[in-house]
Amino acid sequence: MTPYEQFMQECRDEIAAQGADAALQAATREWIDRANRRKYSYHFEWLGRPIIQYPQDIVAMQELLWTVQPDLVVETGIAHGGSLIFSASMLELNASCGGPADARVVGIDIAIRAHNRAAIEAHPLARRITMLQGSSVAPEIVAEVQRLAQGRKRVLVALDSNHTHAHVLAELGAYAPLTSVGSYCVVFDTVIDDMPASMFPDRPWGPGDNPKTALFDYLKRHPEFEIRKDIDHKLMITVAPDGWLKRVR
Protein backbone atom coordinates (compact mmCIF):
# COMPACT_ATOMS: atom_id res chain seq x y z
CA MET A 1 0.00 0.00 0.00
CA THR A 2 1.40 3.38 -1.02
CA PRO A 3 1.40 6.31 1.45
CA TYR A 4 -1.49 7.86 -0.48
CA GLU A 5 -3.50 4.63 -0.38
CA GLN A 6 -2.84 4.32 3.33
CA PHE A 7 -3.99 7.92 3.89
CA MET A 8 -7.18 7.32 1.90
CA GLN A 9 -7.93 4.15 3.86
CA GLU A 10 -7.57 6.11 7.08
CA CYS A 11 -9.96 8.70 5.66
CA ARG A 12 -12.51 6.03 4.75
CA ASP A 13 -12.39 4.67 8.30
CA GLU A 14 -12.80 8.16 9.76
CA ILE A 15 -15.68 8.94 7.41
CA ALA A 16 -17.47 5.74 8.40
CA ALA A 17 -17.07 6.72 12.06
CA GLN A 18 -18.53 10.15 11.32
CA GLY A 19 -21.54 8.55 9.69
CA ALA A 20 -22.11 6.37 12.75
CA ASP A 21 -21.82 9.27 15.21
CA ALA A 22 -25.43 9.98 16.21
CA ALA A 23 -24.52 13.06 18.25
CA LEU A 24 -22.58 14.57 15.37
CA GLN A 25 -25.46 13.81 13.00
CA ALA A 26 -27.91 15.54 15.35
CA ALA A 27 -25.65 18.58 15.71
CA THR A 28 -25.36 18.77 11.93
CA ARG A 29 -29.13 18.66 11.48
CA GLU A 30 -29.62 21.43 14.04
CA TRP A 31 -26.96 23.56 12.35
CA ILE A 32 -28.50 23.09 8.91
CA ASP A 33 -31.96 24.12 10.15
CA ARG A 34 -30.58 27.25 11.80
CA ALA A 35 -28.30 28.18 8.89
CA ASN A 36 -31.07 27.82 6.32
CA ARG A 37 -33.17 30.33 8.20
CA ARG A 38 -30.35 32.79 7.43
CA LYS A 39 -30.27 31.74 3.73
CA TYR A 40 -26.74 30.45 4.23
CA SER A 41 -26.39 28.90 0.78
CA TYR A 42 -27.13 32.23 -0.96
CA HIS A 43 -23.95 33.91 0.25
CA PHE A 44 -21.29 32.32 -1.97
CA GLU A 45 -20.04 33.00 -5.49
CA TRP A 46 -17.97 31.08 -8.02
CA LEU A 47 -15.76 33.18 -10.31
CA GLY A 48 -18.02 36.19 -9.94
CA ARG A 49 -21.49 34.61 -10.09
CA PRO A 50 -23.76 33.60 -7.17
CA ILE A 51 -23.74 29.80 -6.96
CA ILE A 52 -26.39 29.21 -4.24
CA GLN A 53 -24.77 26.03 -2.94
CA TYR A 54 -23.07 24.95 0.28
CA PRO A 55 -19.26 25.12 0.06
CA GLN A 56 -19.17 21.45 1.10
CA ASP A 57 -21.29 20.45 -1.89
CA ILE A 58 -19.16 22.55 -4.21
CA VAL A 59 -16.08 20.64 -3.07
CA ALA A 60 -17.89 17.31 -3.48
CA MET A 61 -18.92 18.23 -7.04
CA GLN A 62 -15.30 19.17 -7.78
CA GLU A 63 -14.22 15.70 -6.69
CA LEU A 64 -16.83 14.03 -8.89
CA LEU A 65 -16.05 16.17 -11.92
CA TRP A 66 -12.34 15.38 -11.58
CA THR A 67 -12.93 11.66 -11.04
CA VAL A 68 -15.49 11.20 -13.82
CA GLN A 69 -13.88 13.57 -16.36
CA PRO A 70 -17.23 14.13 -18.12
CA ASP A 71 -17.43 15.52 -21.62
CA LEU A 72 -20.99 16.71 -20.89
CA VAL A 73 -22.63 18.02 -17.73
CA VAL A 74 -26.40 18.46 -17.73
CA GLU A 75 -27.82 20.82 -15.11
CA THR A 76 -31.44 21.73 -14.42
CA GLY A 77 -31.86 25.10 -12.75
CA ILE A 78 -29.70 28.09 -13.70
CA ALA A 79 -30.65 31.03 -11.42
CA HIS A 80 -27.64 33.42 -11.41
CA GLY A 81 -25.48 30.94 -13.29
CA GLY A 82 -22.84 30.24 -10.65
CA SER A 83 -23.23 26.49 -10.94
CA LEU A 84 -22.86 26.62 -14.73
CA ILE A 85 -19.71 28.70 -14.34
CA PHE A 86 -18.41 26.28 -11.71
CA SER A 87 -18.96 23.25 -13.96
CA ALA A 88 -17.45 25.08 -16.94
CA SER A 89 -14.40 26.02 -14.86
CA MET A 90 -13.90 22.42 -13.78
CA LEU A 91 -14.24 21.21 -17.37
CA GLU A 92 -11.63 23.80 -18.36
CA LEU A 93 -9.28 22.59 -15.63
CA ASN A 94 -9.85 18.98 -16.63
CA ALA A 95 -9.05 19.84 -20.25
CA SER A 96 -5.85 21.61 -19.21
CA CYS A 97 -4.82 18.40 -17.40
CA GLY A 98 -5.49 16.13 -20.36
CA GLY A 99 -9.26 15.64 -19.97
CA PRO A 100 -11.88 16.06 -22.71
CA ALA A 101 -10.97 19.15 -24.70
CA ASP A 102 -14.50 19.80 -25.98
CA ALA A 103 -16.41 19.19 -22.73
CA ARG A 104 -19.53 21.31 -22.26
CA VAL A 105 -22.23 22.05 -19.72
CA VAL A 106 -25.89 22.39 -20.65
CA GLY A 107 -28.12 24.39 -18.31
CA ILE A 108 -31.91 24.42 -18.37
CA ASP A 109 -34.28 26.85 -16.69
CA ILE A 110 -37.92 27.68 -17.20
CA ALA A 111 -37.11 31.40 -17.02
CA ILE A 112 -33.61 32.77 -17.58
CA ARG A 113 -33.65 36.38 -16.47
CA ALA A 114 -32.11 38.77 -18.99
CA HIS A 115 -29.49 40.15 -16.59
CA ASN A 116 -28.39 36.63 -15.63
CA ARG A 117 -28.19 35.49 -19.25
CA ALA A 118 -26.14 38.57 -20.13
CA ALA A 119 -23.72 38.00 -17.25
CA ILE A 120 -23.26 34.31 -18.10
CA GLU A 121 -22.78 35.01 -21.80
CA ALA A 122 -20.18 37.68 -20.97
CA HIS A 123 -18.18 35.36 -18.73
CA PRO A 124 -14.79 34.11 -20.02
CA LEU A 125 -16.01 30.51 -19.66
CA ALA A 126 -19.21 31.04 -21.66
CA ARG A 127 -17.76 29.15 -24.60
CA ARG A 128 -18.30 25.89 -22.70
CA ILE A 129 -21.93 26.68 -21.79
CA THR A 130 -25.23 26.10 -23.59
CA MET A 131 -28.42 27.48 -22.02
CA LEU A 132 -31.92 26.23 -22.82
CA GLN A 133 -34.99 28.13 -21.69
CA GLY A 134 -38.13 26.12 -20.96
CA SER A 135 -39.42 23.52 -18.56
CA SER A 136 -36.80 20.86 -17.96
CA VAL A 137 -39.48 18.20 -18.45
CA ALA A 138 -41.02 19.66 -21.63
CA PRO A 139 -40.70 17.13 -24.48
CA GLU A 140 -38.91 19.58 -26.78
CA ILE A 141 -36.33 20.47 -24.09
CA VAL A 142 -35.71 16.82 -23.22
CA ALA A 143 -35.31 16.02 -26.92
CA GLU A 144 -32.78 18.84 -27.36
CA VAL A 145 -30.71 17.67 -24.38
CA GLN A 146 -30.78 14.13 -25.73
CA ARG A 147 -29.54 15.46 -29.07
CA LEU A 148 -26.71 17.35 -27.37
CA ALA A 149 -25.78 14.19 -25.47
CA GLN A 150 -25.44 12.08 -28.60
CA GLY A 151 -21.86 10.92 -29.09
CA ARG A 152 -20.77 11.99 -25.63
CA LYS A 153 -18.79 9.36 -23.74
CA ARG A 154 -19.17 10.44 -20.10
CA VAL A 155 -22.22 12.39 -18.96
CA LEU A 156 -22.85 13.74 -15.45
CA VAL A 157 -26.28 15.07 -14.42
CA ALA A 158 -27.26 17.54 -11.67
CA LEU A 159 -30.93 18.22 -10.87
CA ASP A 160 -31.70 21.48 -9.06
CA SER A 161 -34.83 23.18 -10.36
CA ASN A 162 -38.46 22.79 -9.22
CA HIS A 163 -38.28 20.69 -6.04
CA THR A 164 -41.70 18.98 -6.03
CA HIS A 165 -41.88 15.19 -6.05
CA ALA A 166 -43.67 15.10 -9.40
CA HIS A 167 -41.24 17.42 -11.14
CA VAL A 168 -38.07 15.78 -9.85
CA LEU A 169 -39.43 12.32 -10.65
CA ALA A 170 -40.09 13.50 -14.22
CA GLU A 171 -36.57 14.97 -14.41
CA LEU A 172 -35.10 11.70 -13.22
CA GLY A 173 -37.07 9.86 -15.89
CA ALA A 174 -35.79 12.25 -18.55
CA TYR A 175 -32.15 12.77 -17.58
CA ALA A 176 -30.94 10.03 -15.26
CA PRO A 177 -30.74 7.58 -18.21
CA LEU A 178 -28.19 9.92 -19.83
CA THR A 179 -25.83 9.32 -16.91
CA SER A 180 -22.87 7.20 -17.98
CA VAL A 181 -21.96 4.05 -16.09
CA GLY A 182 -19.50 5.10 -13.39
CA SER A 183 -20.78 8.68 -13.46
CA TYR A 184 -23.33 10.41 -11.24
CA CYS A 185 -26.80 11.86 -11.20
CA VAL A 186 -26.83 14.31 -8.28
CA VAL A 187 -30.23 15.27 -6.89
CA PHE A 188 -29.97 18.50 -4.92
CA ASP A 189 -32.18 19.75 -2.06
CA THR A 190 -33.17 16.33 -0.80
CA VAL A 191 -32.58 17.95 2.60
CA ILE A 192 -36.09 19.43 2.30
CA ASP A 193 -37.51 16.11 3.52
CA ASP A 194 -35.53 16.42 6.76
CA MET A 195 -36.51 20.01 7.55
CA PRO A 196 -39.53 21.47 9.37
CA ALA A 197 -42.57 22.17 7.19
CA SER A 198 -42.53 25.72 8.55
CA MET A 199 -39.42 26.38 6.43
CA PHE A 200 -41.51 26.30 3.25
CA PRO A 201 -44.66 28.39 3.87
CA ASP A 202 -44.83 29.74 0.30
CA ARG A 203 -43.48 26.77 -1.64
CA PRO A 204 -45.27 23.85 -3.31
CA TRP A 205 -42.71 21.43 -1.81
CA GLY A 206 -41.93 20.36 1.73
CA PRO A 207 -41.52 17.24 3.87
CA GLY A 208 -43.20 14.33 2.07
CA ASP A 209 -43.16 16.07 -1.33
CA ASN A 210 -39.64 16.89 -2.48
CA PRO A 211 -36.56 15.64 -4.33
CA LYS A 212 -35.80 12.93 -1.77
CA THR A 213 -39.25 11.34 -2.02
CA ALA A 214 -38.93 11.44 -5.82
CA LEU A 215 -35.47 9.90 -5.68
CA PHE A 216 -36.60 6.96 -3.54
CA ASP A 217 -39.59 6.45 -5.80
CA TYR A 218 -37.30 6.35 -8.86
CA LEU A 219 -34.82 3.97 -7.26
CA LYS A 220 -37.55 1.37 -6.68
CA ARG A 221 -37.51 0.72 -10.43
CA HIS A 222 -33.91 1.61 -11.28
CA PRO A 223 -31.34 -0.57 -9.54
CA GLU A 224 -28.69 0.68 -11.94
CA PHE A 225 -28.24 3.59 -9.51
CA GLU A 226 -26.88 3.38 -5.98
CA ILE A 227 -26.82 6.01 -3.24
CA ARG A 228 -23.26 6.93 -2.22
CA LYS A 229 -23.81 7.22 1.52
CA ASP A 230 -20.09 7.66 2.07
CA ILE A 231 -20.35 11.09 0.43
CA ASP A 232 -23.04 12.08 2.93
CA HIS A 233 -20.89 10.80 5.78
CA LYS A 234 -17.87 12.71 4.50
CA LEU A 235 -19.66 16.01 4.00
CA MET A 236 -22.07 15.87 6.95
CA ILE A 237 -23.27 19.35 5.93
CA THR A 238 -24.99 18.97 2.54
CA VAL A 239 -28.23 19.96 0.83
CA ALA A 240 -28.22 16.59 -0.95
CA PRO A 241 -28.39 13.80 1.68
CA ASP A 242 -29.01 10.52 -0.19
CA GLY A 243 -28.84 12.54 -3.42
CA TRP A 244 -25.42 11.37 -4.63
CA LEU A 245 -26.44 8.67 -7.09
CA LYS A 246 -23.77 6.65 -8.89
CA ARG A 247 -24.70 4.67 -11.96
CA VAL A 248 -23.19 1.23 -11.44
CA ARG A 249 -24.59 -0.60 -14.47
Order of alpha helices (4+ residues) and beta strands (2+ residues): alpha-alpha-beta-beta-alpha-beta-alpha-beta-alpha-beta-alpha-beta-alpha-beta-alpha-beta-alpha-beta
